[in-house]
Amino acid sequence: KRQECTTCHQLDGADEGIPSIVLWPEADFVVAMHAYKNKRREHPVMNMIAGRLNDEEIAALAAYFANLEN
């Protein structure tokens, strides 16, 4: 699943047009992903991606990106 994220989000933490998700606090990542999943936060691509993830996958991605070292 993380490869899907890094299609748009840069692993080096660059924030050029698309926000960085590297080193985000896990709780913030989970809240944002659930907002996309429940369509409280509108973005067609993110709504689709988040909608395909279950809670465990969201938590795993949150942990991965929160602790990613460049």
RODO-2510 file (C-alpha; in nm, 4 decimals, decimal comma):
residues 70
     n   res          X          Y          Z
     1     k     0,0000     0,0000     0,0000
     2     r     0,2806     0,2440     0,0724
     3     q     0,3845     0,2351    -0,2942
     4     e     0,0441     0,3793    -0,3754
     5     c     0,1151     0,6676    -0,1356
     6     t     0,4551     0,7368    -0,2817
     7     t     0,3149     0,7675    -0,6306
     8     c     0,2327     1,1256    -0,5285
     9     h     0,3902     1,1853    -0,1843
    10     q     0,7706     1,2108    -0,1856
    11     l     0,9720     0,9803     0,0417
    12     d     1,2357     1,2504     0,0869
    13     g     0,9774     1,4727     0,2576
    14     a     0,9598     1,7237    -0,0270
    15     d     0,6481     1,9380    -0,0187
    16     e     0,6183     2,0612    -0,3756
    17     g     0,2472     2,0893    -0,4504
    18     i     0,1557     1,7738    -0,2607
    19     p     0,1907     1,7802     0,1184
    20     s     0,4612     1,5694     0,2777
    21     i     0,3475     1,2763     0,4924
    22     v     0,6975     1,1853     0,6109
    23     l     0,7387     1,2124     0,9904
    24     w     0,3720     1,3047     1,0438
    25     p     0,2507     1,2150     1,3923
    26     e     0,0618     0,8850     1,3684
    27     a    -0,2576     1,0226     1,5232
    28     d    -0,2729     1,3096     1,2725
    29     f    -0,2203     1,0703     0,9813
    30     v    -0,4978     0,8388     1,1047
    31     v    -0,7412     1,1285     1,1564
    32     a    -0,6693     1,2664     0,8088
    33     m    -0,7078     0,9272     0,6407
    34     h    -1,0380     0,8577     0,8158
    35     a    -1,1623     1,2021     0,7133
    36     y    -1,0812     1,1152     0,3506
    37     k    -1,2334     0,7689     0,3901
    38     n    -1,5581     0,9110     0,5314
    39     k    -1,5531     1,1969     0,2768
    40     r    -1,5460     1,4664     0,5438
    41     r    -1,2341     1,5853     0,3653
    42     e    -1,2851     1,6149    -0,0097
    43     h    -1,0198     1,5059    -0,2570
    44     p    -1,1238     1,2555    -0,5253
    45     v    -0,7965     1,0611    -0,5330
    46     m    -0,7510     1,0536    -0,1564
    47     n    -1,1183     0,9607    -0,1050
    48     m    -1,0696     0,6639    -0,3384
    49     i    -0,7391     0,5512    -0,1858
    50     a    -0,8523     0,5874     0,1757
    51     g    -1,1836     0,4215     0,0952
    52     r    -0,9991     0,1022    -0,0005
    53     l    -0,8020     0,0840     0,3258
    54     n    -0,9146    -0,0830     0,6465
    55     d    -0,8298     0,0473     0,9943
    56     e    -0,5271    -0,1803     1,0324
    57     e    -0,3816    -0,0715     0,6988
    58     i    -0,4282     0,2955     0,7883
    59     a    -0,2571     0,2393     1,1239
    60     a     0,0313     0,0544     0,9572
    61     l     0,0830     0,3331     0,7045
    62     a     0,0694     0,5915     0,9832
    63     a     0,3397     0,4056     1,1772
    64     y     0,5558     0,3602     0,8673
    65     f     0,5505     0,7251     0,7574
    66     a     0,5805     0,8592     1,1166
    67     n     0,9075     0,6741     1,1612
    68     l     1,0526     0,6981     0,8114
    69     e     1,4160     0,8044     0,8124
    70     n     1,5640     0,9599     0,4992
***
